Amino acid sequence: MQIIVRAPNWLGDAVMALPVFAALRAAYPDAKIVAAARENLRAVFTGAADEILTVPRGAALLKNAPALRSRKIDLGILLTNSFATAAWLFLTGAKRRLGYARDVRGFLLTDAVKPTPEILAAHQAEYYFALLKKIGVAQEMPAPRLTVDDAAASEAAKFLAAKNLTAGNYAVIAPCSAFGAVKDWELARYAAVAARLYAERQIPALFTGTAGQREMINAVAGDVINAAGELTLGGLFGVLRNAKFFLGGDSGAAHAAAALAVPTVVIFGITEPSRTRPLGGKVQLLGKGGLATPDLRSPVMQRAARRVLDAITVEEVADAVFNLIKN
């Protein structure tokens, strides 16, 4: 039996999709499970899938689909909501095609699930997991768990050695999200927490982000270790796994940290923690959140988010970190 799962396109969403893969493995131990994912997210599915198939973007997605017919896919599962991905799955020739009946795509699916108000209000991981009931996979949802492979572990070890960092005695701080200021606490405040952490506990802070965020971190964060753009995603997972704790906003890195069982402090602005909080036993949330699906591009939402984020103080965040790591 061959199962292909079209994974979500963002890091946090991809991590929240991992319980689906774990449940499929338990339900179909002899099946070949394929994760169809974007190239930049391959590391998320290491250990979760037997094969990771890179899917292209845009029009190339549909051109790619017929080539998959020779695989004779028994079951295809969509963890995306778009019409284009449903058309792609249809063109692969998958015998059963499971997904939510959204974006006028129900006719392309053999097992279309109508999203109820309850499931739309649920945590994003539960939203993905609920699809499996349609095919008789009914079990309690496991927590997301990431795997760090040997190559990623080696990359992380070399990086830490080059930075003179000791496993278990550094913090990872991810101050920037893909959505920018509407989700991000002020960068200078993260730097202030890092300074207090080093002054009081001698724990150095490693700031992570994309290559495009490197100069911004350098300009504001001052005397910290700036690793923005220096690690692959797998390498980041390896560095996270050995951190004393993680601090960041509502972002994919926070979900990765929690899925690696790292003590995690997450700062929420206007996005709703009940839907997108990282799942794990060592997660501390700050901020009340508020809106389940805010339009993050709206100037009104951006101003509202700024007010909420600015109300969270350096003292609150530092105290949350110290309380988390002493337990």
Secondary structure, DSSP 4 states (H G I P E B T S, - for coil): -EEEEE--SSHHHHHHTHHHHHHHHHH-TTSEEEEEE-GGGGGGGBTTBSEEEE---TTHHHHHGGGGGGG--SEEEE-S--HHHHHHHHHTT-SEEEEE--TT-GGG-SEEEPPPHHHHHS-HHHHHHGGGGGGT---PPPPP-----HHHHHHHHHHHHHTT--TTS-EEEE---TTGGGTPPPHHHHHHHHHHHHHHH---EEE---GGGHHHHHHHH-SSEE-TTSS-HHHHHHHHHT-SEEEEESSHHHHHHHHTT--EEEE-SSB-HHHHPPPSTTEEEES---BSS--TT-HHHHHHHHHHHHTS-HHHHHHHHHHHHH-
